[in-house]
Amino acid sequence: DTAVSQTPKYLVTQMGNDKSIKCEQNLGHDTMYWYKQDSKKFLKIMFSYNNKELIINETVPNRFSPKSPDKAHLNLHINSLELGDSAVYFCASSQLLSGTGGYEQYFGPGTRLTVT
Amino acid sequence: GNSVTQMEGPVTLSEEAFLTINCTYTATGYPSLFWYVQYPGEGLQLLLKATKADDKGSNKGFEATYRKETTSFHLEKGSVQVSDSAVYFCALSENRDDKIIFGKGTRLHILP
């Protein structure tokens, strides 16, 4: 029944390593997102994909690369991890609110990344 | 550009107190407005929404009314419980933009 799932839930790794976080949604949504939440709970959008096509790419280091093999999956690969990458990363998917516009988002449980 | 401003936290209240968390927005068009809640250790969940002016969203005893004249969407609850302790995010989305704009979040602590 899980709508948006992420793996792993926790990820502890050393500086310089490369890691991936996976996201899957079973809601049939066309649009998926990655967000970064810092220790003060501030939520910052990183990427958005619509039907496997990149549509939002905020100012994010190019060490971060999203990959969408199909519209139900959006994975995040991070190269050469740095201490400042430590945060909680949330995946989300959305659907257009019919008749009114605007998008309603559904979030995954988050992946807590700790870089040591 | 579009933006959302919500009151700084943390907000600490006693159980059964009345809650208001202020939220104002700027938008170029006619956005949909949302309140999301994040319980400790979890992802964000949609709490309520309103898609046009004067709409009232409500859920779990929380309410918010879309006020176009004051560009506000304040969250209210008449009697809070300890289980309402969480971080609350106000957000907006416009129909021509896939992006949702979030406020910075307001942490709410309810004391027994």
HADDOCK unambig.tbl for C-alpha pairs under 7 A between the chains (distance, minus, plus):
assign (segid A and resid 41 and name CA) (segid B and resid 105 and name CA) 6.87 0.50 0.50
assign (segid A and resid 42 and name CA) (segid B and resid 104 and name CA) 5.28 0.50 0.50
assign (segid A and resid 42 and name CA) (segid B and resid 105 and name CA) 6.86 0.50 0.50
assign (segid A and resid 100 and name CA) (segid B and resid 51 and name CA) 6.37 0.50 0.50
assign (segid A and resid 101 and name CA) (segid B and resid 94 and name CA) 6.40 0.50 0.50
assign (segid A and resid 101 and name CA) (segid B and resid 95 and name CA) 3.92 0.50 0.50
assign (segid A and resid 102 and name CA) (segid B and resid 31 and name CA) 6.38 0.50 0.50
assign (segid A and resid 102 and name CA) (segid B and resid 32 and name CA) 5.42 0.50 0.50
assign (segid A and resid 102 and name CA) (segid B and resid 93 and name CA) 4.68 0.50 0.50
assign (segid A and resid 102 and name CA) (segid B and resid 94 and name CA) 4.55 0.50 0.50
assign (segid A and resid 102 and name CA) (segid B and resid 95 and name CA) 4.06 0.50 0.50
assign (segid A and resid 103 and name CA) (segid B and resid 93 and name CA) 5.85 0.50 0.50
assign (segid A and resid 103 and name CA) (segid B and resid 98 and name CA) 6.55 0.50 0.50
assign (segid A and resid 106 and name CA) (segid B and resid 45 and name CA) 6.92 0.50 0.50
assign (segid A and resid 107 and name CA) (segid B and resid 43 and name CA) 5.91 0.50 0.50
assign (segid A and resid 107 and name CA) (segid B and resid 44 and name CA) 5.74 0.50 0.50
assign (segid A and resid 107 and name CA) (segid B and resid 45 and name CA) 6.76 0.50 0.50
assign (segid A and resid 108 and name CA) (segid B and resid 43 and name CA) 5.79 0.50 0.50
assign (segid A and resid 109 and name CA) (segid B and resid 42 and name CA) 5.30 0.50 0.50
assign (segid A and resid 109 and name CA) (segid B and resid 43 and name CA) 4.31 0.50 0.50
assign (segid A and resid 110 and name CA) (segid B and resid 42 and name CA) 6.91 0.50 0.50
assign (segid A and resid 110 and name CA) (segid B and resid 43 and name CA) 5.77 0.50 0.50
